[in-house]
Amino acid sequence: MSDRDDKKIVQELVDGYGSWFAEEDWRGGSSGRMTAELYPYEKLFSPVMINRLKIKNRIVMAPMGNLNMCDETGRPNDKMLQYFFARAKGGAGLLTTGLIPVSHGVDPSVTEPQGLSYFPRIDRSRTVLAGWRDLAQGVHAYGSRIFIQLTPGMGRVGNPQCLMTLKKLPVSASWNPNYYMPEIPCRPLSDHALKKIIKNTGQAAADAKACGIDGVYLHGHEGYLLEQLTNPAFNRRKTGRYSDWQEFGIDLVREIRDRVGDRYPVMYRIDLSLALRETYGSEMEKTKALRKFGKERMPEQTLEYMANLVKAGVDVFDVDLGCYDNWWLPHPPSGMPAGCYLEVSRIVRDHFDENGIKSNAGIRVPVVAVGKLGYPDVAEKALREEKCDMVMLGRPLLADPDWPLKAYSGRVDEIRPCIGCQEGCINEFVNGGHPQCAVDPVTGFEDVKPAHPSQAHVRKKVAVVGGGPAGVVFALTAAERGHEVTLYEPGKIGGKLLAASVPKIKFDVENYVIYLQHRVEKAVSRGQIRWIREYATAEGLASGGFDAIVTASGTKETSPHIEGIEKIRTVQAPELLARPELLGDASKVVVIGGGSTGCETAYWLRTEKGCDVVVVEMMPELMKGVCTANRGYLLYYMKKSGIRVYNSTCVKSFGESTVNIEVNTDKNVPDPYNTWQPILPENVLNPLAPKIGKSMRSEELEADLAVLAMGGRADDSLYEALVKCNAAPEIYNTGDSFSGGRVLEAVRGAYALAERI
């Protein structure tokens, strides 16, 4: 395959991730669905060799970041151990840890003040090694293998607060802007400092081997420090050994080989391309934060570099696209298609075969595919078509650690699917937490929660009101514990997720709704749950003789009190998604509210209904609080599809066919389509951020329909009525009727309540 073909494929992939659903029968076959058409999965569960190490199946658990899964010295704690043991017990052949820095004392962004760490460490002292030995032995007990992911550091994508807390600039390969605060420069590391990192990496690899860890895994993608040194986009050094952008990575691998020998597996994570040019094109020259990165590593250069890494001693690669500056690419959100990087892994696999590239063990260099492969048929098909040699699952194994066992036994409909929200797995540790999962309340709490809840000491008669995720999770968990459960839900199971799953880009959420429906139907057929398809009333519940009543009745949508609202046709966004016929013949639509619901509805209206759409948001940024990857993906493709966006804008009044707005035109109002820079957590101050002034301009927007997407408030009216009439000895309120939020909070709260009732 020619160089030009590879570049063209990258461009087509980036362009297509926002329109893939329009070009195929996406609801048919196994594309993004939990089907079992290819069962039994013979390729998926066949062994594979990495160097001289046999892995029992082709499933690799992706590195998901084990932040705050250690004590303050960096020693892995029981939270981290039990988290991995659950995935080993679930049947994954190879586990990989989250990134473990080996550059403490060199890269100031990886170390907290007073020398503390939220990263697990293997380099601090021998006092941390016992944790790694316990981890390896526990994983091996279930027949799985585990690699430790080592990183030379964060560099420009590290926390810039080190400038304030440690009075040290963040670092990089050259003078580069910090990703989080582009106003802060990152200084280039000296060759001497880089050689120290290389020595540290060799020592960490030797320690890992001594601890029984099965291999080392270098974090060379996504724009972290290793990539900053091995990609001319970031490495613009003019002198010294590491002005050759390949040398640092090759030296790193050689040092590892010197310390661990030829038989110890070495894995390398890389991107075929940063895809910055394919993402931003000529905008890179206009955007200060991106301007320096124009000479990125091209696919043909990456393939040449990978061949040299194999010569130095790399045994296996996993490969994707993108970096922090187009963060949705290396962290594919719900809208991206299943198996989104199979063409990328195929390019690498074909290149290795065509050029006879073998590992130092004289065998094939396995290529691991990544990117939304949590659908068994998609994974199996990729292996059968030889687009890859192994498949990597990250979030699917957080959503269901038993994914491999269920797939192997054909119980695909029992796999709890990832919904692609990235709220528990990424946003949690961005905000100071540890890895969790929105749909699996045990993930990240394996050290304190059993895989299955314990049986209740006293069997109770329990009523649950509401068939959304909170009500269903509570009902299923309480029934599993032995309680007599009655579920009140007049409609379909799914609650607000039924409307949320309507846009085609939300197919992951639809999979979860189908899973919940299947679980409830199964519980009903077994007599574990009684489902009353009626609205519950306080009087009816009070007369039911229940020991406990749980309300999970959701939210009420917010309606604004704005002059002239009665003059224009309006509809709430969830109602429109649930009943698309309410769109009527409207062609010009203004969506009021730029949160995730508003933006997803706007994209649906534009791409699936062909409407001319404008989004109006009062805040400076759209989708504040949404995971950076999900937010960036939607903003990027909203812009490409022609959706106009007004931020820092207020709706002042409505006319019969107009929405009248006041727009803040101050020069410091942020670009609403900015996808190359994240929104900082509210507790992180950027003292260099420009202050937004106030310069208002009135404007009139044409509209056949105004869609209201201004959020909702908790509807606790039934709960309060139940409390007032003493309807049962125990009355609880959970989910959105307690506090409007995300699936993460709804599921976690409902499960915790069901554990103790």
HUWOLIN-V979885 format. One record per pair of residues at least 6 apart in sequence whose C-alpha atoms are under 6 Angstrom apart, sorted by the first residue. I is the first residue (numbers start at 1). J is the second residue. If there is no record, write none. Layout:
# HUWOLIN-V979885
I|J, I|J
This chain:
# HUWOLIN-V979885
3|300, 11|278, 17|336, 18|637, 30|377, 32|338, 34|375, 38|377, 44|58, 44|380, 45|57, 46|57, 47|55, 47|56, 47|57, 48|54, 48|55, 51|265, 51|361, 55|93, 56|93, 57|93, 58|390, 59|92, 59|93, 59|391, 60|94, 60|95, 60|392, 61|95, 61|96, 61|392, 61|393, 61|394, 62|96, 62|392, 62|393, 62|394, 63|96, 63|97, 63|98, 64|98, 65|98, 65|99, 66|98, 67|118, 67|119, 67|434, 68|118, 68|434, 69|79, 69|80, 70|76, 70|77, 70|120, 72|116, 72|117, 73|116, 74|117, 74|120, 74|121, 75|120, 75|128, 75|131, 76|120, 76|131, 79|447, 81|135, 82|446, 82|447, 83|446, 85|139, 87|401, 88|139, 88|142, 88|144, 89|142, 90|401, 90|402, 90|405, 91|404, 91|405, 92|404, 93|144, 94|144, 94|145, 94|146, 95|146, 96|146, 96|147, 96|148, 97|148, 97|149, 99|149, 99|150, 99|151, 100|149, 100|150, 100|151, 101|150, 101|151, 101|152, 101|153, 102|152, 102|200, 103|152, 103|153, 103|197, 109|158, 109|159, 109|162, 111|117, 133|211, 136|212, 136|213, 146|214, 147|214, 147|215, 147|216, 148|216, 148|217, 149|216, 149|217, 149|218, 150|217, 150|218, 151|219, 152|226, 153|225, 154|224, 154|225, 155|171, 155|172, 155|225, 156|172, 156|178, 156|179, 157|179, 162|168, 163|169, 170|186, 171|186, 171|187, 171|188, 172|186, 172|187, 172|188, 173|188, 173|228, 173|229, 173|235, 174|188, 174|235, 174|236, 175|186, 175|187, 175|188, 176|185, 176|186, 177|185, 177|186, 178|184, 178|185, 198|252, 202|255, 202|256, 202|259, 206|259, 206|260, 215|265, 215|266, 216|266, 217|266, 217|267, 217|268, 218|268, 219|269, 220|226, 220|227, 220|269, 220|270, 221|227, 221|269, 221|270, 221|271, 222|322, 222|323, 223|323, 228|234, 228|235, 229|235, 230|245, 230|246, 231|245, 231|297, 232|295, 232|296, 232|297, 233|293, 233|295, 233|296, 237|243, 250|309, 254|312, 266|314, 266|315, 267|314, 267|315, 267|316, 267|317, 268|317, 269|317, 269|318, 270|319, 271|319, 271|320, 271|321, 272|299, 272|302, 272|321, 273|299, 273|321, 274|321, 274|322, 274|323, 275|322, 284|290, 284|291, 285|291, 310|359, 315|359, 315|365, 316|365, 316|366, 317|367, 318|367, 318|368, 321|329, 321|330, 322|329, 322|330, 325|676, 326|676, 327|629, 328|629, 328|633, 333|420, 333|630, 334|420, 334|506, 334|508, 335|505, 335|506, 338|372, 339|371, 339|372, 339|373, 340|371, 341|371, 345|369, 345|388, 346|387, 358|364, 358|365, 359|365, 366|389, 367|388, 367|389, 368|388, 368|389, 368|390, 368|391, 369|388, 369|391, 370|392, 373|379, 374|396, 396|418, 399|418, 399|439, 399|440, 400|416, 403|415, 406|412, 417|512, 419|508, 419|509, 424|436, 424|437, 424|438, 425|435, 425|436, 425|437, 427|627, 428|434, 435|444, 436|443, 436|444, 437|443, 438|743, 438|744, 441|748, 455|481, 456|481, 459|483, 460|483, 460|547, 461|484, 461|546, 461|547, 462|484, 462|485, 462|546, 462|547, 462|548, 462|549, 463|485, 463|486, 463|549, 464|487, 464|549, 464|550, 464|551, 465|488, 465|551, 465|552, 466|488, 466|489, 466|552, 466|553, 467|489, 467|493, 467|494, 467|495, 468|494, 468|495, 470|735, 470|746, 470|747, 470|750, 471|552, 474|750, 474|751, 474|754, 477|754, 478|754, 479|485, 479|528, 485|529, 486|529, 486|530, 486|531, 487|531, 487|532, 488|532, 489|533, 489|534, 490|533, 490|534, 490|535, 493|517, 494|513, 499|574, 499|577, 499|578, 501|509, 501|510, 503|604, 523|529, 524|530, 538|722, 542|727, 546|728, 547|728, 547|729, 548|728, 548|730, 548|731, 549|731, 550|731, 550|732, 550|733, 551|733, 552|734, 552|735, 552|737, 553|737, 554|715, 554|736, 554|737, 555|712, 555|713, 555|714, 555|715, 555|736, 555|737, 556|712, 556|713, 556|715, 557|711, 557|712, 558|710, 558|711, 558|712, 562|653, 563|653, 564|653, 564|654, 565|654, 567|655, 567|656, 568|656, 569|705, 570|705, 570|706, 570|707, 571|707, 572|707, 572|708, 573|707, 573|708, 573|709, 586|704, 587|611, 587|612, 588|611, 588|612, 588|703, 588|704, 589|613, 589|703, 589|704, 589|705, 589|706, 590|613, 590|614, 590|615, 590|706, 591|615, 591|706, 591|707, 592|616, 592|708, 592|709, 593|616, 593|617, 593|709, 593|710, 594|617, 594|622, 595|622, 595|623, 596|623, 598|709, 605|611, 613|643, 614|643, 614|644, 614|645, 615|645, 616|646, 617|647, 617|649, 618|647, 618|648, 618|649, 618|650, 619|648, 620|647, 620|648, 632|675, 635|673, 648|664, 649|662, 649|663, 650|661, 650|662, 651|660, 651|661, 652|660, 652|661, 653|660, 654|660, 657|702, 657|703, 657|704, 658|701, 658|702, 658|703, 659|700, 659|701, 660|699, 660|700, 661|698, 661|699, 662|697, 662|698, 663|696, 663|697, 664|695, 664|696, 665|695, 666|693, 666|694, 666|695, 668|692, 669|692, 714|736, 714|737, 714|738, 714|739, 714|740, 715|737, 716|737, 735|746
